[in-house]
Amino acid sequence: SRRRHTRYISVTGVQTCALPIYYSVMTEKEHSTYIRQHKIYKWQAKFLEDVSGIKINVSDDPMDYVPNINFENFNITPVDDFIQNVVKEKSIVLLCNNEVLSKQSDVGDMESVISALCDKYDCIFVSTKRLNLRKPNLYYTNDLFNDAPGLNEIGYLSKFARIIIGKNSGAYCFVQTKDNLNDPNKTFLCLGHKKSDNLPDGLPFKSNIIHSDKSDDSELITLISNLIEDIL
């Protein structure tokens, strides 16, 4: 499969979605984090040991299960061309602004926020959702990947972004790889109701990880503006 899947005897699902939802339904009713995913792995290993009699070793450190992706298996040429021919020396702000289905955020597609930021800063802004908005420094992943952006391809693009913004859903889950999260030059901004709705919550990563429950456009413009000015 081209997606990150975790397969067991009784469970098959996308790592950043199906398994954490299964866990939340059975236990804490919380959103996905890497710590909660680790609890799933340990629970499944114990279950399989009980039914098979085979010892399954699971590390006690959730950091051992934070994923990295081998991007050689994906179509990364459009991203490389984009970085070389368009981005050049400018900073990328990646906005994972698609809708959420788990009610972890009230933030919408951020169209007015993105419009204001594009007018204000000489950065390259990339949106994972196509908007009715055209700016000379705004690009859409649909256009980069010919209307077929895969989550892993967006994950590769995120390697070059200085600021990554999302709502712990969809593409934002796939950009939170171990390499990205341990990059001290990156800033992650998770927009959601609770800090615990952030995948890396509770783990000692080296990047600048920020949570905000703001959803008002003017507040978001101010918040993101401050982050951009820190990297310019």
Disulfide bonds with the S-S distance in Angstrom:
none
